[in-house]
Amino acid sequence: MNMNKDYAESEPPRAEVDALPGPTVVEFGAPWCGFCIGAQPLIEQAFAGHDSVRHIKIEDGPGRSLGRSYRIKLWPTLVFLKDGVEVARLVRPSDAATIRQALAQIA
């Protein structure tokens, strides 16, 4: 699976995310967020070679229950899951190497 480039406007229920098998990264942010835009090249570099990792990109904001269930405060936040369990979390990642290290924990 390749990295998603677009934020999903609708979010899956938390129970559905918790039930996902295998490695998954849930990215919370917004298409207009400067930090999110700046992080995209780093995320894309880090995802190269990790085709088996599911990438769910969620547009977050007020009233969005999935982001609240993960206690998201800043964007972008990447939550790294293995079989629905959080293994790592990065808030406003600043380099691809850190993202690759977190991916290695779930791949």
N, C-alpha and C positions, 0 to 999 in steps of 0.2 A: 504494500500500500504506500502511496506517495503522500508527501506532505500536502495538507489542504492549504489553499491560498486564500479562501474566502471564509468569512465568519458565518456560521449558521445563525439565522435570526431566531429560530425556535430551538429550544433546548430539550434534550431527552430527560426523562425523569431520573432522579438520583439512583433509584433501584435498578434501572436499566444499565446505567454506567457501572454500578457495583457488580453487576452480573456479567460484565464483559470478560471473556477468556483471553489470556495472553497479554502481551505488552500493549499499553495504550498511553498516549499523552493527551491530556485535556488542556487546551490552551484557552485562557480567558482573556478577553480584551475587547477592543472596539476598532472598527475600520478608520475612525478619525483620530485615534489616540497616537500622538507623536512617538511615545515610547514603544508602542506596539509596531508602528511602521518601521522604526529604527531597528527593532529586533528581528524583523522578518528575514533579512539576509543571513543573520547568524543562525537562526532556526533552520533555514533551508540548507545551509552548509552542514550543520550537525546531523540532519536527517539523511544526508547522502549515505547510501549503503545500509540504511535501516528500513528496508522496504517492508519488513514484517511487522513494524510498529504501526498500530492504528493511531491516527492523528485526528482528534476531534477539536475543532476550532469554534468556540462559542462566543457570540457577542454578548457581553455581560453588561449589567447596568442595574439601576434601581428596580426593585420588584422581580428580579430574576432569581428564582429559587435555587437553581443549581449552583450558581456562584456563591450564594449565601450559605449553602450547605457545606461548601468547602472553605468558608470564611475568607473569601477573596477580598483583599483590601486595595491592592495596586495592580495595574496592568502593565505589561502582560504578566500573567502568572501561568506557569506550566506545571501541571500536576502529573507526575509519572506514576502509572499504575501497573501492577502485575496481577492479573486475575482479579481485578477490581479493588485491590488493596493499594493504598498510597505507599510508595517506596521512597520517593524524592519529590521535592518541590523547588522551583526556581522562580524568584520574583525579579522582574526586570533584568533578565540575563544580559551580560555585557560582552560575552565571548562565546564562540562556538565550542571551544574545548570543554567548558563547564557543562554545556548542554549535552555534548557527547558522553561525558562521564556519567551524567544522570541516565542517559539512554542505555549505557552499558549495564546499569543496575537492573534494568527490566528486560533487556533483550536476551 
